[in-house]
Amino acid sequence: MDQASYYQTESKDMKLFDKEDARCASLCTVSAAVAATKQEDIIKDSGWVEFSLQDLPSSVKEIRRVEEEPCARPYLSMKYAQEAKRHWDLFYKRNTINFFKDRHWLTREFPVLLSKQNCDGGRPVLLEIGCGVGNTIFPLQEENPSLFVHACDLSPRAVEFVKLHDSYSPSNCHAFQCDLTKDDLCEYVDPASCDIVTAFFVLSAMSLEEMRSSLSNIYKILKPGGQFLFRDYGIYDHAMLRFKKGHKLAPQLYYRQDGTRAFFFELEQTRDLFSQIGFKDTNLHYVSRRTVNKKEGVDAPRIFLQGTFSAGASMQS
């Protein structure tokens, strides 16, 4: 698949995902073994069908393939890690503000984002990691003007797009470029000053080792009692099964044709990753949906991992 075709397909998937509605949610409790999958709640809606991991189109064959495929040579892992900033900057140079749609589903999935005050009675302070061009922060501030947002991204170009947005105001938002795997976040945000951290489809752009460094970095700026809101790609998601041979850098970690990386999360592994840093899992689960759109020719089982992690007592609403 050439680069243009890849982006066309990925864009279709993301557009369909961003049209999601609460009534079509399908929450699954998924063990490390696919056979142990249990579906807890399924609601039908137009364009969506019932789905569980057991219903993957070619589950046994394709899952065995991705599990048994050897990883690329170690130098490739180092290469894509070292070039991550350049690849994401080129991504935003090509796509500008036109690739991702605004995330209007956030407050439905994470009601804490509607809090008007923090536990101290002051203005809630949020850190958005991997802010991109603002598809999270600006819809959030439209719904909850009380939020003050720190927004960071690896790509300098993405940060500039945020600052050029009509809704950007330094009194309500502080956008900055930062490599969370290397830079000291406390140089940009005061220690223990944030009530909420949001990470939506961003940790998956890192290796496990880079995630540990980033989470340790983030933990320092989160208040005791603050919350880390998480959503990302789940193991055996359609995008994972679609990767061709030779793109596997490490177990669950792949590189795309544009040089960006994608990691696919397993529940217990993710819970353990966060707990090693000091986070407590309060609600981690799989969200599984089957995207069917005959007009677009899309039939894709999408699997995401979503949850809230806490550094202590929960925030007041």
URFENMO-V112380 format. One record per residue. SS is DSSP state (A for helix, B for strand, O for the rest). Layout:
# URFENMO-V112380
ss=(SS SS)
This chain:
# URFENMO-V112380
ss=(O O A A A A A A A A A A A A A A A A O O O A A A O B B B B O O O O A A A O B B B B B O O B O O B B O O O A A A O O O A A A A A A A A A A O O O O O A A A A A A A A A O A A A A A A A A A A A A O O O O O O O O O O A A A A O A A A A O O O O O O O O O O B B B B B O O O O O O O A A A A A A A O O O O B B B B B B O O A A A A A A A A A O O O O O O O O B B B B B O O O O O O O A A A O O O O O O B B B B B B B O O A A A O O A A A A A A A A A A A A O O B B B B B B B B B B B B B O O O A A A A A O O O O O B B B O O B B B O O O O O B B B O B O A A A A A A A A A A A O O B B O O O B B B B B B B B B O O O O B B B B B B B B B B B B B O O O O O O O)
